[in-house]
Amino acid sequence: MLRGEGFDMTSHSTEPNSDAGLRFGMFFSPIHRPDESPTLALQRDAEVVCRLDELGFDEAWIGEHHSTGWEYVGSPEVFIGYLAALTRRIRLGTGVVSIPYHHPYNIAERLVLLDHLSRGRLIGGFGPGALVGDARQLGIDPSQTRPRFEQGLDAILRLLGGERISVETDWFKLDRAKLQLPPFSRPQFEVAVTATFTPSGPRLAGKHGLSMLSLVATQRDAAKMLSDHWKIAEEQALLHGRTVDRKRWRLVGPVHIATTEREAREEAAFGIREWVYYMTKVTTLPLVPENVTEVDDIIDHFVNTGYAVVGTPDQAIKQIQRLTALSGGFGTFLIWANDWASREATLRSIELFSRYVIPHFQPFRTSLVESEEFARSHHAEFAPQSAAAQQKAFDDYSKSRGKGGDDTAKR
């Protein structure tokens, strides 16, 4: 029997629970070295998602890329369909579908199907495409990806809303098109758009009243823009008669933790230098200065600039608190999945995160801490009462023996 069987067949709302506290998940580009088995790497990603599901994480996001040899999930929808059958409760997001690379009708139709197959656990994440090589391979001028993204997003949202539409642009056409299958979720599944450095993502989130996914939230320049990005989203929402909700804002950043900082650094030495090589030499994200090449120096730079946590659960808690202060508040923190550590160390890291980091931001922790404090502060009062109760039990037993023994023993 599939692990995902046994769900309520009725459609449901995807609104976040306002009383649930901060939510957590993982964002998988995914990024893997081209000299290892891609089959095993993808299976390892699936294993991590299943473990996230078991540990109580809220979300897992799967990316789309086509050209670098390191990020080779060409269809997040296919991967999510596979994951939906392996998991029970975790929500699954396309992180993200690059709209300019596909006909908008096909995107909308595939995601509606996933919404049904996952019984409402889908989150539709959209973006313009991050890699110039991807666009070039598909014959698309990179300068046109953002205009195409906006055109395609508008059509997808109208289709998901049940409209029958006719649209003609210079790259796609719809003739009285309507989705024959409506979404499983009511009124539809959650939709998010990406935000990096430019105001494009926040502007679209506000214009359409969508969720926002800040992909490089911990990178120094991007972190400075977090507050401004939310202001842009709110301004655009007001301008277009929409609303935006901080609980639907997700920030992404790398985290690897262990029981000690030294242990975490030793574990991250497994693959962090290769990851930096990919980011700085194969793609165009300047994460470290040119002269920073040694593992210890890379980790120092990441930690000192606030880009990543390589340390303990307490350091991860402080990072999330820092991001809360910078942003003014958000709804979900997503660990950016990486191959910095071995499979075993990665699994230990996410278990530590679930045991000690997540509870710090959950409402039930306050009640547990208050209960402990109450018991501790009344220890001087309760301890003598406990001792007296025990002594009374001994005394009562002695008295019963003196009056003829234990009735239970006689029977």
C-alpha positions in Angstrom: 0.0 0.0 0.0 1.3 3.5 -0.8 2.4 5.6 2.2 0.2 8.4 0.9 -3.1 6.4 1.1 -5.8 7.0 3.5 -6.4 10.8 3.0 -9.7 12.5 3.2 -11.1 12.7 -0.3 -12.8 16.1 0.2 -11.1 19.2 -1.0 -9.8 21.6 1.5 -8.4 25.1 2.1 -4.7 25.6 1.9 -4.7 28.6 4.2 -1.8 28.5 6.7 -2.8 28.1 10.4 -2.2 31.5 12.0 -1.6 29.9 15.4 0.9 27.3 14.2 4.0 29.5 14.7 6.9 29.6 12.2 6.9 26.8 9.6 9.9 25.0 8.2 10.9 23.0 5.1 13.7 22.4 2.6 14.4 23.9 -0.8 16.0 21.4 -3.3 17.5 23.0 -6.4 18.9 20.2 -6.2 22.6 20.6 -6.8 24.8 17.5 -7.3 28.3 17.1 -8.6 28.3 15.8 -12.3 30.9 13.1 -11.5 28.6 11.1 -9.2 25.6 8.9 -10.1 22.6 11.1 -10.9 20.3 8.2 -10.2 21.6 7.7 -6.7 21.7 11.5 -6.1 18.0 11.8 -7.0 17.1 8.8 -4.8 19.0 10.5 -2.0 16.9 13.6 -2.4 13.8 11.5 -2.3 15.1 9.9 0.9 15.7 13.2 2.5 12.1 14.4 1.7 10.7 11.3 3.2 12.7 11.9 6.3 11.5 15.5 6.4 7.9 14.2 6.3 8.6 11.8 9.2 10.3 14.5 11.3 7.4 16.9 10.9 8.8 19.5 8.5 6.0 21.4 6.7 7.3 21.7 3.1 9.7 20.5 0.4 10.4 22.4 -2.8 11.9 21.0 -6.0 13.5 23.2 -8.7 13.8 23.2 -12.5 17.0 23.6 -14.4 18.3 22.4 -17.8 21.9 23.2 -18.7 24.7 23.2 -16.1 25.3 19.5 -15.4 24.8 20.1 -11.7 21.1 20.9 -11.4 19.4 18.3 -13.6 15.7 18.1 -12.4 14.1 19.1 -15.7 10.6 18.7 -14.4 9.7 19.4 -10.7 6.2 18.2 -11.5 7.4 14.7 -12.3 9.6 14.6 -9.1 6.7 15.8 -7.0 4.4 13.2 -8.5 6.9 10.6 -7.3 7.3 12.2 -3.9 3.5 12.5 -3.4 3.2 8.7 -3.4 6.1 8.3 -0.9 5.0 10.9 1.7 1.9 11.4 3.9 1.6 15.0 5.1 4.4 17.3 3.9 3.4 19.9 1.3 5.3 19.8 -2.0 6.2 23.0 -4.0 7.5 23.5 -7.5 10.5 25.6 -6.7 10.1 26.8 -9.3 8.5 26.2 -12.7 10.2 28.6 -15.1 7.1 29.9 -17.0 8.9 31.2 -20.1 10.1 27.7 -20.9 6.5 26.2 -21.2 3.1 26.9 -22.6 1.1 28.4 -19.7 -1.9 26.1 -20.4 0.3 23.0 -20.0 1.7 24.3 -16.7 -1.7 25.0 -15.3 -3.0 21.6 -16.3 0.0 19.7 -14.9 -0.2 21.4 -11.5 -4.0 20.9 -11.2 -3.3 17.2 -11.8 -0.6 17.2 -9.1 -3.0 19.0 -6.7 -5.4 16.0 -7.1 -2.7 13.3 -6.9 -1.3 14.9 -3.7 -4.7 15.5 -2.2 -4.2 19.2 -1.9 -0.5 19.2 -0.8 0.8 21.1 -3.8 2.2 24.6 -3.8 2.7 26.2 -7.2 5.9 28.1 -7.3 6.7 30.2 -10.4 9.7 32.2 -11.7 11.2 33.6 -14.9 14.2 31.1 -14.9 17.5 31.7 -13.2 20.1 30.4 -15.6 21.0 32.1 -18.9 22.1 28.8 -20.3 18.7 27.3 -19.8 17.0 30.2 -21.7 19.7 30.1 -24.5 19.2 26.3 -25.0 15.5 26.9 -25.6 16.1 29.7 -28.0 14.9 32.4 -25.6 16.6 35.8 -25.3 17.3 36.1 -21.6 16.2 39.7 -21.6 12.7 38.5 -22.5 12.2 36.0 -19.7 10.7 38.4 -17.2 8.2 39.9 -19.7 7.2 36.4 -20.7 7.0 35.4 -17.0 4.5 38.1 -16.4 2.4 37.3 -19.4 2.4 33.5 -18.6 1.6 34.0 -14.9 -1.4 36.2 -15.7 -2.8 33.5 -18.0 -2.1 30.7 -15.5 -3.9 32.5 -12.7 -6.9 33.1 -14.9 -7.1 29.5 -15.9 -6.7 28.3 -12.3 -9.5 30.7 -11.4 -11.9 28.8 -13.8 -12.0 31.4 -16.6 -12.3 30.6 -20.3 -9.8 32.9 -21.9 -8.4 34.0 -25.3 -4.9 35.4 -25.2 -2.3 36.0 -27.9 1.3 37.1 -27.3 4.5 36.8 -29.4 5.2 33.4 -27.8 1.9 31.6 -26.9 -1.7 31.7 -27.9 -4.9 30.6 -26.1 -8.2 30.3 -28.0 -11.2 30.2 -25.6 -9.2 28.0 -23.4 -10.5 26.6 -20.1 -9.2 23.9 -17.8 -11.5 20.9 -17.9 -10.4 19.7 -14.4 -10.6 22.3 -11.6 -8.1 22.3 -8.7 -8.6 19.8 -5.9 -7.9 22.6 -3.4 -10.5 25.3 -2.8 -10.6 27.8 -4.2 -7.2 26.8 -5.6 -3.8 25.7 -4.4 -1.4 28.3 -3.0 0.7 30.1 -5.7 4.1 31.7 -5.0 6.5 33.8 -7.1 10.3 34.1 -6.6 12.2 37.1 -5.3 15.9 37.5 -5.5 17.6 40.9 -5.8 15.3 42.9 -8.1 11.9 44.3 -7.3 10.2 42.2 -10.0 9.1 39.3 -7.7 7.7 41.5 -4.9 5.9 43.6 -7.4 4.1 40.6 -8.9 3.4 39.1 -5.5 1.6 42.3 -4.6 -0.1 42.8 -7.9 -1.7 39.3 -7.8 -1.9 38.8 -4.0 0.4 35.8 -4.2 2.9 34.2 -1.8 6.6 35.2 -2.1 9.7 32.9 -2.1 12.9 34.8 -1.4 15.5 32.4 -2.8 18.7 34.0 -1.7 17.4 35.6 1.5 20.6 35.1 3.5 23.1 36.5 0.9 24.4 39.8 2.2 23.0 42.1 -0.5 19.7 40.3 -0.7 19.2 40.2 3.1 19.5 44.0 3.1 16.6 44.2 0.7 14.2 42.0 2.6 12.3 44.8 4.3 12.2 46.8 1.1 10.8 43.8 -0.8 7.9 43.4 1.6 7.1 47.1 1.3 7.0 46.8 -2.5 4.6 43.8 -2.2 2.4 45.7 0.2 2.4 48.9 -2.0 1.5 46.9 -5.1 -1.2 44.9 -3.3 -2.8 48.2 -2.2 -2.6 49.6 -5.7 -4.3 46.6 -7.2 -6.9 45.9 -4.5 -5.1 42.8 -3.2 -3.7 41.6 0.1 -0.4 40.0 0.9 0.3 37.9 4.1 3.6 37.6 5.8 2.7 34.1 6.8 2.9 33.3 3.0 6.5 34.6 2.8 9.3 32.1 2.6 13.0 32.7 3.2 15.6 30.3 1.9 19.1 29.8 3.4 21.8 27.1 3.9 22.1 25.4 7.2 24.2 22.4 8.4 24.3 21.7 12.1 25.8 19.1 14.5 26.1 18.7 18.2 29.2 21.0 18.2 30.4 23.7 15.9 33.7 21.9 15.3 31.8 18.8 14.2 29.6 20.7 11.9 32.6 22.3 10.2 34.3 19.0 9.8 31.2 17.5 8.2 30.7 20.5 5.8 34.3 20.0 4.6 32.9 17.0 2.7 31.6 19.1 -0.2 31.3 22.8 0.5 34.2 23.8 -1.7 32.7 22.0 -4.7 29.4 23.7 -4.0 31.1 27.1 -4.0 32.9 26.3 -7.2 29.6 25.5 -8.9 27.9 28.7 -7.6 30.8 31.1 -8.5 32.4 29.5 -11.6 29.6 27.6 -13.3 26.7 29.9 -12.4 27.0 33.6 -11.6 26.2 33.9 -7.9 29.3 35.7 -6.2 29.2 34.0 -2.8 32.8 34.4 -1.8 35.7 36.7 -2.9 38.1 35.3 -5.5 40.9 34.7 -2.9 38.7 32.6 -0.6 39.3 29.0 -1.6 40.2 27.0 1.5 37.4 25.2 3.3 37.9 26.9 6.7 38.0 30.3 5.0 34.8 29.6 3.0 33.0 28.5 6.2 34.3 31.6 8.0 33.0 33.8 5.2 29.6 32.2 5.1 29.2 32.4 8.9 30.6 35.9 9.3 28.5 37.4 6.6 25.3 35.6 7.8 24.9 33.6 4.6 24.9 30.2 6.2 24.8 28.4 9.5 27.6 25.8 9.9 27.4 25.1 13.6 24.9 24.2 16.3 21.1 24.3 16.8 21.5 27.4 18.9 23.3 29.1 16.0 20.5 28.1 13.7 18.0 29.6 16.1 19.9 32.9 16.1 20.0 33.0 12.3 16.3 32.7 12.1 15.8 35.4 14.7 18.2 37.6 12.8 16.2 37.1 9.6 13.0 37.8 11.4 14.4 41.2 12.6 15.7 42.0 9.1 12.5 41.1 7.3 10.0 42.3 9.9 8.5 38.8 10.0 7.9 35.9 7.7 6.0 32.6 7.7 8.4 29.8 6.6 12.1 29.2 6.7 13.4 26.8 4.1 16.8 25.1 4.5 18.6 25.3 1.1 19.5 21.6 0.5 23.2 21.0 -0.4 25.8 18.3 -0.5 28.1 19.9 1.9 28.0 16.9 4.2 27.7 13.2 3.7 24.3 11.5 3.4 24.5 10.3 7.0 25.6 13.7 8.4 22.9 15.5 6.4 20.2 13.2 7.9 21.6 13.9 11.4 21.5 17.6 10.7 17.9 17.7 9.8 17.0 15.5 12.8 18.8 17.9 15.1 17.0 20.8 13.4 13.6 19.1 14.0 14.4 18.3 17.6 15.9 21.6 18.8 15.3 24.4 16.3 11.8 23.9 15.2 10.3 23.6 18.7 11.9 27.0 19.6 9.5 28.7 17.2 6.3 26.7 18.0 3.6 27.8 20.4 3.5 24.6 22.4 7.1 25.3 23.5 5.9 28.3 25.6 3.4 26.1 27.4 6.0 23.4 28.1 8.5 25.9 29.4 5.9 27.6 31.6 4.9 24.2 33.0 8.5 23.4 33.8 9.1 26.8 35.4 5.9 26.4 37.6 7.1 23.0 38.8 10.6 24.2 39.5 9.5 27.3 41.3 7.2 25.3 43.5 9.8 22.5 44.2 10.3 23.6 47.8 6.5 23.4 48.4 5.9 20.1 46.5 9.0 18.1 47.7 7.9 17.9 51.4 4.3 17.0 50.3 5.6 14.2 48.1 7.8 12.9 50.9 4.9 13.1 53.3 2.6 11.2 51.0 5.2 8.4 50.6 5.7 8.2 54.4 1.9 8.0 54.9 1.8 5.0 52.5 4.4 3.2 54.5 2.6 4.1 57.8 -0.8 2.9 56.5 0.7 -0.3 55.4 2.3 -0.9 58.8 -1.0 -0.2 60.6 -2.8 -2.7 58.3 -0.2 -5.4 59.1 -0.7 -4.7 62.8 -4.4 -5.3 62.6 -4.1 -8.7 61.1 -2.0 -8.4 58.0 -2.6 -7.5 54.4 -6.1 -8.5 53.3 -4.9 -9.0 49.8 -2.3 -11.5 51.0 -4.9 -13.4 52.9 -7.1 -13.8 49.8 
